[in-house]
Amino acid sequence: MKTIAERIPVTVITGFLGAGKTTLLRHVLENAGGRRFAVLVNEFGSVGVDGGLLQGCGLASCRDEDIVELANGCICCTVADDFLPTMQALLDRDEKPDHVLIETSGVALPKPLIKAFDWPDIRARMTVDGVIAVVDAPAVADGRFADDPDAVEAQRQADAMLDHDNPLNEVYEDQLMAADIILLNKADLLEPGVIERLTAEIAAEVPRAVKIVPTVSGQLDVDAVLGLAAAAEDDLDARPSHHDAVDGEHEHDDFESFIVELPELSAPEPLLERLKTVTGDHPILRVKGHAAVAGKPMRLTVQGVGERLQHHYDRPWPANDPRRGQLVVIGLSGLDRAAIETAIRG
């Protein structure tokens, strides 16, 4: 396996909706120092606008094609079916990024995302350089954690994939406990004494030494948040979570996933019948992806939870894209991949 210095560094930016994550992200891109970035943005539903705010910004450090929106749900709950295939696609590019920035959803728990970097295909080529928690300092000072709790709740309700319903204070604490640097953003709206109080309270809450920095609009030296070499995937025990299972392992840890390539189909119904059978015969939790159907200009999207399958035609195939499909299969560890692939392809 490559050393940390040889792997692509990844910075994870967490924080509630409105804390200033996108502002920080834009500041980092504008002060790239020659780095070429790829950016993953995980907002969704009515608030999924961050990718649009970044695209078209004309920054050489991050082209539009380097900005990927994961809009299917909270990133910590879609690790297997959305995040890992996206990271694999980045690694398979001919022109790889120098650094990857991930802006999580405001309701995301950071630890399962960090844990995903322990998966062999990712671990060998990427490392979590650092986790940055952006705190809305005035909101926390008022005991609200987020500036607009109703918007955060709306974000929860918009996410059909959300598999955790922690109180806001627990999500906030999880974000702090996973962090390598905590930014008290919007510090200009608080008196110095309040900032000192928040700093002391957070330092007492986090079970290890973490830098706590007051910021205004996410403005700080970019080298303060990049190049930390934290290797957070190797340091999970020092980053406790309210969502840890009783035995100390996170619920996501027993999942595995793989991609099944599909040729163009003559009709969708035989595939759907095969999927229904294979999900009944194997411990498959989810199936998700798309397929090409002969004579149909639109792409067929397939989603399944257990044996419940849904499908629809979502958008036209791009003119230059080959008409072949991909399905991501997610299930409990120990899936019989060969048997599943054979059954799905027919």
Secondary structure, DSSP 8 states (H G I E B T S, - for coil): ---GGGSEEEEEEE--TTSSHHHHHHHHHHT-TT--EEEEE---GGG--HHHHHTTS--TTS-GGGEEE--SS-GGGSIIIIIHHHHHHHHTSSS--SEEEEE--TT--HHHHHHHTTSHHHHTTEEEEEEEEEEEHHHHHTT-SSS-HHHHHHHHHH-TT------HHHHHHHHHHH-SEEEEESGGGS-HHHHHHHHHHHHHHSSS--EEEE-STT-S-GGGTS-----GGG-GGGS--TTB-TTS-BGGGGEEEEEEEE--BS-HHHHHHHHHHHHHHS-EEEEEEEE-BTT-SEEEEEEEETTEEEEEEEEE--TTS---EEEEEEEETT--HHHHHHHHH-
